[in-house]
Amino acid sequence: MKKLILSVFMSLLFIATGFAQRSNRTSAYLYKEKGQLVEAKKAIDAAVKNAKTMNDPKTWLYYGEIYYDIATSPLPQFRALDSLAAIKSFNALKKAKSLDVKKRITKDANEYIKKLSAVFYADGSSVFKEKKYGEAIGYFKDAFNVSRELGTFDTTAAFNVGITGVLGHKPKVAVEYLKKCVDVNFKDPKIFIYYNRGLQQLGDTAAAEAAIKLGRSRFPGNLSLLLEQAQLYLERNQEDKLIASLKEAIAKKPNNPANANFNFLIGKSYDDMGKPDSAENYYEAALKVNPKFFEAYYNIGAIYVNKASKIQKVANELPLNETKKFATMNKEANANLQKAIPWLEKALALNPNDKPTIKGLKEAYARLKMNAKLKELMSKQK
């Protein structure tokens, strides 16, 4: 009889112990339903550590739900319970699914996982605005991982990782995620702009050029991609390719105010290539679009000043007996200085304190004996 009583007692004790071990999970759920998140967290934290409940999918489902509520609570005291609540919720829900052999709670877990995407986006956007790009990358990666867990591909999340990686000078992660977007043919030309920039940050200029070419083949009419390509050529000092790209950009949008800059860059490229006449044509084209383009006025003036300087240098090296040739070349040099003056004067009118312009005009006035002009200019500099 004693043995029977003892056996019954031990059985009841075992049942009671098992019930107590499961009661933490039940209590956690009930606390959650009442909005008592402090108590819910305490109970579910105990449940996931208990050998009787730690391998039950329902335990991890409740953990995920409770931590989701903590992460999204409008009350700061609840959000302060765990700053990593959202990612802990995600990991718990994934674990719940992995343990759910009979697929009883997988649907519920997926519903919460889906909702977590918005949480990660919001957190990522918040720190992105503060230029905390490293943290933002983490949140946008989490949003992307949510989509992968649900069997989809969130191109926006991948794109956000890529952009943030470029801005945060994390080119390796940027290129990895932007390539994902390229591979699934994401319909946004900006993908290729940032993909190119990430590759440039990695130092792979050949791949960067290939990326832009691929982007232009997919979006042939996109002006931004064309200009990104021009910028790449500019940085690589590939003048011929730069000029071709800019001319194409001007042709695509003839009334674009930015054509002033494009024409100026073409002119500057020709200038650098030693083709001053072509350069002047495009500087003048820039001025037709923007009559207040200081640099265009100055550069045309500089073209004539440089021509005069070269002619004068040759003249000065002539033998002393070649006086007639010297006089001819001297006259030609002065004629070029005379042509430079109106352009430099227009430049100075736009920027009265520009020292190179003032210096150029002083030298031209002095050489051409334009004393009244020189005196007036000197008086303005006092």
C-alpha positions in Angstrom: 0.0 0.0 0.0 2.8 2.4 0.9 4.5 1.6 -2.4 1.3 2.3 -4.3 0.8 5.6 -2.5 4.5 6.5 -3.1 4.1 5.6 -6.8 1.0 7.7 -7.2 2.6 10.6 -5.4 5.7 10.4 -7.7 3.5 10.3 -10.7 1.6 13.3 -9.6 4.8 15.1 -8.7 6.1 14.4 -12.2 2.9 15.7 -13.8 3.0 18.8 -11.7 6.6 19.4 -12.5 6.0 19.0 -16.2 3.0 21.3 -15.9 5.0 23.9 -14.0 7.7 23.7 -16.7 5.1 24.4 -19.4 3.3 27.0 -17.3 6.0 29.5 -18.1 5.1 29.3 -21.8 1.4 29.5 -21.1 1.9 32.4 -18.7 4.0 34.2 -21.3 1.2 33.9 -23.8 -1.4 35.1 -21.4 0.8 38.0 -20.3 1.3 38.9 -24.0 -2.5 38.9 -24.6 -2.9 41.3 -21.7 -0.1 43.6 -22.9 2.0 42.8 -19.9 5.3 42.6 -21.8 7.7 42.7 -18.9 6.1 39.6 -17.4 5.7 38.0 -20.8 9.3 38.4 -21.6 10.4 37.0 -18.2 8.2 34.0 -18.6 9.2 33.2 -22.2 12.9 33.7 -21.5 12.5 31.0 -18.9 10.6 28.7 -21.2 13.2 28.7 -24.0 15.8 27.7 -21.5 13.8 24.8 -20.0 14.6 21.3 -21.3 10.9 20.4 -21.4 9.9 23.3 -23.6 13.0 24.5 -25.4 12.5 22.2 -28.4 8.8 22.8 -28.8 8.0 25.0 -31.9 5.1 26.7 -30.0 7.6 28.0 -27.4 9.7 29.7 -30.1 6.5 31.0 -31.8 5.5 32.7 -28.6 9.0 34.0 -28.1 8.9 35.5 -31.6 5.5 37.1 -31.1 6.4 38.6 -27.7 9.7 40.0 -28.9 7.9 41.4 -32.0 5.5 43.2 -29.6 8.5 44.6 -27.7 10.1 45.8 -30.9 7.0 47.5 -32.1 5.5 48.8 -28.9 4.5 52.5 -28.9 5.7 52.7 -25.3 9.4 53.4 -24.9 9.6 51.5 -21.6 8.7 48.3 -23.4 11.0 48.9 -26.4 13.8 49.5 -23.9 13.4 45.9 -22.6 15.6 44.7 -25.5 17.2 46.8 -28.3 17.6 43.7 -30.4 14.0 42.5 -30.0 13.2 42.6 -33.7 16.1 40.4 -34.8 15.6 38.1 -31.9 12.0 37.7 -32.9 13.0 36.9 -36.5 15.5 34.2 -35.3 13.0 32.7 -32.9 10.3 32.5 -35.6 12.8 30.8 -38.0 13.6 28.3 -35.3 9.9 27.7 -34.6 9.5 26.8 -38.3 12.5 24.5 -38.3 11.1 22.6 -35.3 7.6 22.5 -36.7 7.7 19.1 -38.4 4.0 18.8 -38.6 3.6 22.3 -39.9 1.1 23.4 -37.3 2.5 26.8 -36.5 4.4 27.6 -39.6 1.7 29.8 -41.1 1.5 31.9 -37.9 5.3 32.2 -37.8 5.3 33.4 -41.4 2.7 36.1 -40.7 4.9 37.6 -38.0 8.1 37.2 -40.2 6.3 39.1 -42.9 5.4 41.9 -40.5 9.0 42.2 -39.4 10.0 43.4 -42.8 8.4 46.8 -42.1 10.1 47.0 -38.7 13.6 46.4 -40.3 12.8 49.0 -43.1 11.7 51.6 -40.5 14.8 51.0 -38.3 17.1 51.1 -41.3 15.6 54.3 -42.7 15.8 56.0 -39.3 19.6 55.3 -38.9 20.2 56.0 -42.6 18.9 59.6 -42.1 21.4 60.0 -39.3 24.1 58.7 -41.7 24.8 55.7 -39.6 25.3 53.6 -42.7 26.8 50.6 -41.0 23.7 50.1 -38.8 21.4 50.8 -41.8 23.1 48.1 -43.8 22.4 45.6 -41.0 18.7 46.5 -40.9 18.2 46.4 -44.7 20.0 43.1 -44.8 17.5 41.8 -42.2 14.6 43.0 -44.4 16.2 41.2 -47.3 16.6 38.0 -45.3 12.9 38.2 -44.3 12.0 37.9 -48.0 14.4 35.0 -48.5 12.9 33.2 -45.5 9.4 33.6 -47.1 10.7 32.4 -50.5 10.7 35.7 -52.3 13.3 38.3 -53.4 13.0 41.8 -52.0 14.9 43.8 -54.6 14.2 47.1 -52.8 15.9 45.8 -49.7 18.9 44.5 -51.7 19.0 47.9 -53.5 19.0 49.7 -50.1 21.9 47.6 -48.9 23.8 48.5 -52.1 23.1 52.2 -52.0 24.0 52.4 -48.3 27.1 50.4 -48.9 28.3 52.9 -51.5 27.5 55.9 -49.3 29.1 54.2 -46.3 32.2 53.2 -48.2 31.5 49.5 -47.8 31.9 48.6 -51.5 32.2 44.8 -51.0 28.7 44.5 -49.5 27.4 47.1 -51.9 28.6 45.2 -55.0 27.3 41.9 -53.6 23.8 43.1 -53.1 23.6 45.3 -56.2 24.7 42.4 -58.3 21.8 40.5 -56.9 19.5 43.2 -58.3 21.3 43.2 -61.7 21.0 39.4 -61.9 17.2 39.5 -61.4 16.9 42.3 -63.9 15.5 44.9 -61.4 13.8 47.6 -63.4 15.6 50.7 -62.0 18.5 52.3 -63.9 19.9 53.7 -60.6 21.0 50.1 -59.8 23.8 50.5 -62.4 24.8 53.9 -61.2 25.5 52.6 -57.7 26.9 49.3 -59.0 29.4 51.2 -61.0 30.4 53.4 -58.1 30.8 50.4 -55.8 33.1 48.7 -58.3 35.1 51.9 -58.6 35.5 52.0 -54.8 36.9 48.5 -55.1 39.3 49.7 -57.7 37.9 47.6 -60.5 37.5 50.2 -63.2 37.1 47.6 -66.0 34.2 46.0 -64.2 32.7 49.5 -63.5 32.8 50.4 -67.2 31.2 47.1 -68.1 28.5 47.7 -65.5 27.6 51.1 -67.0 27.6 49.6 -70.5 25.2 46.8 -69.4 23.0 49.5 -67.8 23.0 51.5 -70.9 22.0 48.4 -73.0 19.1 47.8 -70.7 18.1 51.5 -70.4 19.3 53.0 -73.7 17.3 56.2 -73.3 18.3 57.0 -69.7 20.2 60.3 -69.4 21.5 59.7 -65.9 23.3 56.5 -66.9 24.8 58.3 -69.9 26.1 61.0 -67.6 27.4 58.5 -65.2 29.3 56.9 -68.1 30.7 60.4 -69.0 31.8 60.9 -65.4 33.7 57.6 -65.5 35.4 58.6 -68.7 36.3 62.0 -67.2 37.9 60.4 -64.1 39.9 58.1 -66.4 41.0 60.9 -68.7 39.4 59.2 -71.7 38.7 62.4 -73.5 37.4 60.8 -76.8 34.9 58.6 -75.0 33.9 61.5 -72.7 33.2 63.8 -75.6 31.1 61.2 -77.4 29.0 60.6 -74.3 28.4 64.3 -73.7 27.5 64.9 -77.3 25.0 62.1 -77.1 23.6 63.6 -73.9 23.1 67.0 -75.6 21.4 65.4 -78.6 19.0 63.4 -76.4 17.8 66.6 -74.6 18.6 69.7 -76.6 16.8 72.1 -74.2 18.4 70.8 -71.1 19.9 73.7 -69.0 22.6 71.2 -68.0 23.9 71.4 -71.6 25.9 74.4 -70.6 28.0 72.2 -68.4 28.1 69.4 -70.9 29.3 71.8 -73.7 31.9 73.3 -71.3 33.2 69.8 -70.5 33.5 69.0 -74.1 35.4 72.3 -74.6 37.7 71.6 -71.7 38.4 68.2 -73.1 39.3 69.6 -76.5 41.4 72.2 -74.6 43.3 69.5 -72.8 43.8 67.6 -76.1 45.5 70.7 -77.6 42.6 71.6 -79.9 41.8 75.2 -79.0 39.6 76.0 -81.9 37.2 73.1 -81.2 37.4 74.1 -77.5 36.3 77.6 -78.2 33.3 76.4 -80.2 32.0 74.4 -77.3 32.8 77.1 -74.7 30.7 79.5 -76.9 27.9 76.8 -77.1 28.0 76.7 -73.3 27.5 80.5 -73.2 24.5 80.3 -75.4 22.8 78.1 -72.8 24.2 80.1 -69.8 25.3 83.6 -70.6 26.7 84.0 -67.1 29.1 81.1 -67.3 32.3 82.7 -65.8 34.6 79.7 -66.6 33.6 79.6 -70.2 34.4 83.3 -70.7 37.7 82.9 -68.8 38.7 79.8 -70.8 38.1 81.5 -74.1 40.2 84.4 -73.0 42.9 82.0 -71.8 43.0 80.3 -75.2 44.0 83.6 -76.9 46.4 84.5 -74.1 48.1 81.1 -74.5 48.2 81.5 -78.3 49.8 84.9 -77.9 52.3 83.5 -75.4 53.4 80.7 -77.7 53.8 83.0 -80.7 55.8 85.5 -78.6 58.1 82.8 -77.2 59.0 81.7 -80.8 59.4 85.3 -81.8 61.8 86.0 -78.9 64.0 83.1 -79.9 64.5 84.3 -83.5 67.9 85.4 -84.6 68.5 89.2 -84.3 68.7 89.7 -88.0 65.1 88.4 -88.6 63.5 91.7 -87.6 60.8 91.5 -90.2 59.6 88.1 -89.1 59.9 89.2 -85.4 57.6 92.2 -86.2 55.1 90.0 -87.9 55.0 87.5 -85.1 54.9 90.2 -82.5 51.9 91.7 -84.3 50.2 88.3 -84.4 50.7 87.8 -80.7 49.3 91.2 -79.9 46.3 90.5 -82.1 45.6 87.4 -80.0 45.9 89.4 -76.8 43.4 91.9 -78.3 41.0 89.0 -78.9 41.4 87.8 -75.3 40.5 91.1 -73.7 36.7 91.1 -74.3 36.4 87.6 -73.0 38.4 88.3 -69.9 36.5 91.5 -69.3 33.2 89.6 -69.3 34.7 87.1 -66.9 35.8 89.9 -64.6 32.4 91.5 -64.7 30.9 88.2 -63.4 33.7 87.6 -60.8 35.4 91.0 -60.0 37.8 89.5 -57.5 39.2 86.6 -59.6 42.9 87.0 -59.4 43.9 85.0 -62.5 41.5 87.1 -64.6 42.8 90.4 -63.1 46.4 89.2 -63.7 45.6 88.3 -67.4 44.0 91.6 -68.1 46.8 93.6 -66.4 49.4 91.9 -68.6 47.3 92.4 -71.8 46.6 96.1 -71.1 50.3 96.8 -70.3 51.6 95.0 -73.4 49.1 96.7 -75.7 49.7 100.0 -74.0 46.0 100.4 -73.0 47.0 102.7 -70.2 43.6 104.1 -69.4 42.2 100.6 -69.1 45.1 99.5 -66.9 44.8 102.6 -64.7 41.0 101.9 -64.2 41.6 98.3 -63.4 44.4 99.2 -60.9 42.1 101.7 -59.2 39.5 99.1 -58.6 41.9 96.8 -56.9 42.9 99.3 -54.2 
